[in-house]
Amino acid sequence: MSTARELTLLTLALPPDPAVEQGDLSLALAGAEAADLLADGRLSLDGDRMVPGEGAASDAPLLEEAFAALVRLQPRETVEQWLWRRGEGLAEAYAADLHRAGLLVRPHGRGLRLRSAPVEPADSPEYRHARERLASGEPVLAGLMVLLTAGEPTPETDGALLAPDDAVNTVLAAVGDAVTDLEAARLRRDVEEAAFDNIWRA
């Protein structure tokens, strides 16, 4: 199981309030893919520039799609650029992938945190492994979950440690910055819409 797949399962299992925004999850999934490619030696960072490498293919189709999507020409893409480009629509792609694999089921009278995907994780070995990995405080998965829960550690993520790899920490920091920027954009949009409504009411 890739980190992105596990992250999607864990996010779908969260309580429904407050909801994880799809855009936030998509950015985090792109970061998870980058972290896995770094771990596999198929990606390295030159500062914050992403440099594709070589390595054995994985059995995760979406991770292979991510590897194929890496920019191979100069100038290299920054991690931030990758998150915004690769992240577009990624939450839906992973939900659909997990559904095809039979790892998601319809909920039984319970709200969902990811509002566009009315499903929840099945009780599967993959989901149990994801929960065990999160509970262990593994830095990448736990760190991404903290970012998706507004920076508030859960009992599972409270013991999360800084990743020992500087490149991975660069990716996690970029995800945090991107999620913050996206939330700021939402707030600006809400303020503008409220102002527009007030004009019409006047």
C-alpha positions in Angstrom: 0.0 0.0 0.0 1.3 3.4 -0.9 1.3 6.2 1.6 -1.3 8.1 -0.5 -3.7 5.1 -0.5 -3.3 4.7 3.3 -3.8 8.4 3.8 -7.1 8.3 1.8 -8.4 5.4 3.9 -7.5 7.1 7.2 -9.1 10.4 6.1 -12.3 8.7 5.1 -12.5 7.1 8.6 -12.3 10.5 10.4 -15.4 11.9 12.1 -17.6 14.0 9.8 -17.1 17.4 11.6 -15.1 19.4 10.7 -14.8 18.1 7.2 -11.4 17.6 5.4 -11.6 19.7 2.3 -10.9 17.8 -1.0 -8.3 20.4 -2.0 -6.4 19.9 1.2 -6.4 16.1 0.8 -5.4 16.3 -2.8 -2.3 18.4 -1.9 -1.4 16.0 0.9 -1.8 13.0 -1.5 0.6 14.6 -4.0 3.0 15.1 -1.1 2.6 11.5 0.0 3.4 10.4 -3.6 6.6 12.5 -3.5 7.6 11.0 -0.2 7.1 7.5 -1.5 9.1 8.2 -4.6 11.9 9.6 -2.4 11.9 6.5 -0.2 12.1 4.3 -3.3 15.1 6.2 -4.7 13.1 7.2 -7.8 13.2 10.9 -6.8 15.7 13.2 -5.2 15.6 16.9 -4.3 18.1 19.6 -5.3 17.1 22.2 -2.8 13.4 22.2 -3.4 13.7 21.1 -7.1 12.4 17.6 -7.9 14.9 15.4 -9.8 13.5 12.1 -11.2 15.7 9.1 -10.8 15.6 5.4 -11.6 14.3 2.5 -9.6 12.0 -0.5 -9.6 8.4 0.1 -10.5 5.8 -0.3 -7.8 2.5 -2.2 -7.9 0.5 1.1 -7.2 -0.9 2.4 -10.5 -1.4 6.0 -9.3 2.1 6.1 -7.9 3.4 5.0 -11.2 1.3 7.7 -12.8 2.9 10.2 -10.5 6.4 9.0 -11.4 5.6 9.3 -15.1 4.3 12.9 -14.5 7.6 14.2 -13.0 9.1 17.0 -15.0 12.3 15.7 -16.7 13.5 18.9 -18.4 15.2 22.0 -17.0 14.2 24.0 -15.1 13.1 21.3 -12.6 9.8 21.7 -10.9 9.7 22.8 -7.3 7.9 20.7 -4.7 5.3 23.5 -4.4 4.6 23.5 -8.2 4.3 19.7 -8.1 1.8 19.8 -5.3 -0.5 22.2 -7.1 -0.2 20.5 -10.5 -0.3 16.8 -9.5 -2.8 17.5 -6.7 -5.6 18.6 -9.0 -8.5 16.0 -8.6 -6.2 13.6 -6.8 -8.6 12.9 -3.8 -11.3 11.7 -6.2 -8.8 9.6 -8.1 -7.6 7.8 -5.0 -11.2 7.3 -3.7 -12.1 5.7 -7.0 -9.0 3.5 -7.0 -9.8 2.2 -3.5 -13.4 1.6 -4.5 -12.3 -0.5 -7.5 -10.1 -2.5 -5.2 -13.0 -3.2 -2.8 -11.4 -1.3 0.1 -14.3 1.1 0.5 -17.9 0.4 1.6 -21.1 2.4 1.9 -21.5 3.9 5.3 -24.3 2.9 7.6 -26.1 5.9 8.9 -23.0 7.9 9.5 -21.7 11.2 8.0 -18.5 11.3 6.2 -15.6 13.6 6.4 -14.8 13.6 2.7 -18.1 14.9 1.5 -17.9 14.0 -2.2 -17.1 10.3 -1.5 -20.1 8.7 0.4 -18.0 5.7 1.4 -15.8 4.6 4.3 -13.0 2.1 4.7 -13.8 -1.6 4.7 -12.4 -3.7 7.6 -9.5 -4.9 5.5 -5.9 -5.8 6.2 -4.9 -2.7 4.3 -6.9 -0.4 6.5 -5.6 -2.2 9.6 -2.1 -1.7 8.4 -2.7 2.0 7.8 -4.0 2.4 11.3 -1.0 0.5 12.7 1.4 2.7 10.8 -0.3 5.8 11.9 -0.3 4.7 15.6 3.4 4.0 15.3 4.0 7.7 14.8 5.6 7.1 11.3 6.6 10.6 10.4 5.2 10.9 6.8 1.8 9.4 7.4 1.3 10.9 10.8 2.7 14.3 9.7 0.3 14.5 6.8 -2.7 13.5 9.0 -1.8 16.3 11.4 -1.8 18.8 8.5 -5.2 17.6 7.4 -6.7 17.9 10.9 -5.8 21.6 11.2 -2.6 21.0 12.9 -4.3 19.3 15.9 -2.6 16.0 16.8 -5.0 13.1 17.4 -4.2 10.3 19.8 -2.7 8.4 16.9 -0.6 11.3 15.6 0.5 12.8 19.0 3.7 10.8 18.9 4.7 11.8 15.3 8.3 12.7 15.0 10.2 14.9 12.5 11.2 12.7 9.5 14.9 11.9 9.6 15.3 12.7 5.9 15.7 16.4 5.0 14.1 15.9 1.6 11.0 14.4 3.2 10.8 17.2 5.7 11.0 19.6 2.7 8.0 17.9 1.2 6.0 17.9 4.4 6.8 21.6 4.9 5.6 22.4 1.3 2.4 20.5 1.9 1.8 22.5 5.1 2.4 25.8 3.3 0.1 24.8 0.4 -2.7 23.8 2.7 -2.3 27.1 4.5 -2.4 29.0 1.2 -5.5 27.2 0.1 -7.3 27.9 3.3 -6.4 31.6 3.0 -7.8 31.6 -0.5 -11.0 30.1 0.7 -11.3 32.8 3.4 -10.8 35.5 0.9 -13.4 34.0 -1.4 -15.9 33.8 1.5 -15.3 37.4 2.4 -15.7 38.6 -1.1 -18.9 36.6 -1.6 -20.3 37.9 1.7 -19.5 41.5 0.6 -21.2 40.9 -2.8 -24.3 39.5 -1.0 -24.4 42.6 1.2 -24.3 44.9 -1.7 -27.3 43.2 -3.3 -29.2 43.2 0.0 -28.6 47.0 0.3 
